[in-house]
Amino acid sequence: MNLTGLHHVTAVTGNASLNLHFYTQTLGLRLVKKTVNQDDVSAYHLFYGDEIGSAGTEVTFFDWPHAGPNVPGIGSLTDIALRVPGRAALEWWVQRFDNLNVRHSGIIERDGRAAIAFTDPEGQRLILVDDDGAPGGAPWRDSPVPPEYAIRGLFSITIIARQPEPLANTLTQALGMRMA
């Protein structure tokens, strides 16, 4: 198996309509698919991504109504970092977030890259990262975000584990990822 990156990442929402509005209208991602959670068919599974639902662009959510807000901590995926095409895109996002009253960090440096940290309305921590113009991701043509500033896909995730060794072994040995 040759993995070149993250295929998708999944989180939980307690409010599907709020989630849909934020990820499509604020972040400009396309609702690629709405299906059911195969393990709990009473819950929706919402898929957001690029124009064609490319691997490596999708953030998905299981809809469990009345789920509480996200609480980062041990045993959780805390940050989802998304790629944008350069510093000019980050500057545009600062203005967009200010106009839409989305609290954010402003442009900061994270692991040697320019980035903006923020949260969705339910507290999921997100980061936009300058990807230095890396290829991939086809901006959604009906997005409220202009294509030159659009989110291109997943960059990274941050996981907090009490005992990181078993998780690290699975990620590096079984899935071929690298420690950073």
Residue pairs with C-beta under 8 A, 6 or more apart in sequence:
1 175
1 176
2 176
3 175
3 176
3 177
4 56
5 56
5 154
6 56
6 154
6 156
6 157
7 55
7 56
7 58
8 47
8 49
8 55
8 56
8 57
8 58
8 59
8 60
8 154
9 58
9 59
9 60
9 77
9 80
9 154
9 157
10 59
10 60
10 61
10 62
11 59
11 60
11 61
11 62
11 70
11 77
11 80
11 124
12 61
12 62
12 64
12 67
12 70
13 19
13 46
13 61
13 62
13 63
13 64
13 67
13 122
14 63
14 64
14 65
14 66
14 67
14 68
14 69
14 122
15 65
15 121
15 122
16 44
16 46
16 61
16 63
16 65
18 121
18 122
19 46
19 61
19 63
19 120
19 121
19 122
20 31
20 46
22 120
22 121
23 29
23 31
23 46
23 48
23 59
23 120
24 30
24 31
24 48
25 144
26 96
26 100
26 102
27 48
27 82
27 145
27 151
28 139
28 140
28 143
28 144
28 145
28 150
28 151
29 48
29 49
29 50
29 59
29 140
29 143
29 151
30 48
30 49
30 50
30 51
30 53
30 140
30 142
30 143
31 46
31 47
31 48
32 47
32 48
32 49
32 53
32 58
33 45
33 46
33 47
33 53
34 44
34 45
34 46
34 47
35 44
35 45
35 47
36 42
36 43
36 44
36 45
37 43
37 44
37 45
37 62
37 63
38 45
40 62
40 64
43 62
43 63
43 64
44 62
44 63
45 60
45 61
45 62
45 63
46 60
46 61
46 63
47 53
47 58
47 60
48 58
48 59
48 60
48 61
49 57
49 58
49 59
49 153
50 57
50 137
50 138
50 139
50 140
50 152
50 153
51 138
51 139
51 140
51 141
52 138
54 136
54 137
54 138
54 153
56 136
56 137
56 153
56 154
57 136
57 137
57 151
57 152
57 153
57 154
58 154
59 80
59 82
59 154
69 122
69 123
70 119
70 122
70 123
70 124
70 125
71 123
72 78
72 123
72 125
72 160
73 160
74 160
74 161
74 162
75 160
75 161
75 162
76 159
76 160
77 157
77 158
77 159
78 125
78 158
78 159
78 160
79 117
79 125
79 126
79 127
79 156
79 157
79 158
80 124
80 125
80 126
80 127
80 154
80 157
81 110
81 115
81 126
81 127
81 128
81 129
81 154
81 155
81 156
81 157
81 158
82 126
82 127
82 128
82 129
82 151
82 152
82 153
82 154
82 155
83 128
83 129
83 131
83 134
83 136
83 137
83 151
83 152
83 153
83 154
83 155
84 90
84 93
84 128
84 129
84 130
84 131
84 149
84 150
84 151
84 152
85 130
85 131
85 133
85 148
85 149
85 150
85 152
86 130
86 131
86 132
86 133
87 107
87 114
87 130
88 148
88 149
89 128
89 130
89 148
89 149
89 150
90 107
90 114
90 115
90 116
90 128
90 130
91 107
92 146
92 149
93 104
93 116
93 128
93 149
94 104
94 106
94 107
94 116
96 102
96 145
97 103
97 104
97 116
97 118
102 118
103 118
103 119
104 116
104 117
104 118
105 115
105 116
105 117
105 118
106 116
107 114
107 115
107 116
108 114
108 115
108 116
108 117
109 115
110 117
110 127
110 129
111 180
113 129
113 130
113 132
114 129
114 130
115 127
115 128
115 129
115 130
116 127
116 128
117 125
117 126
117 127
118 125
118 126
118 127
118 128
119 125
119 126
120 126
127 155
128 151
129 155
129 156
131 152
131 155
134 152
136 152
136 153
137 150
137 151
137 152
137 153
139 145
139 147
139 150
139 152
140 150
141 147
143 150
145 151
156 180
159 167
161 167
168 179
171 177
172 178
172 179
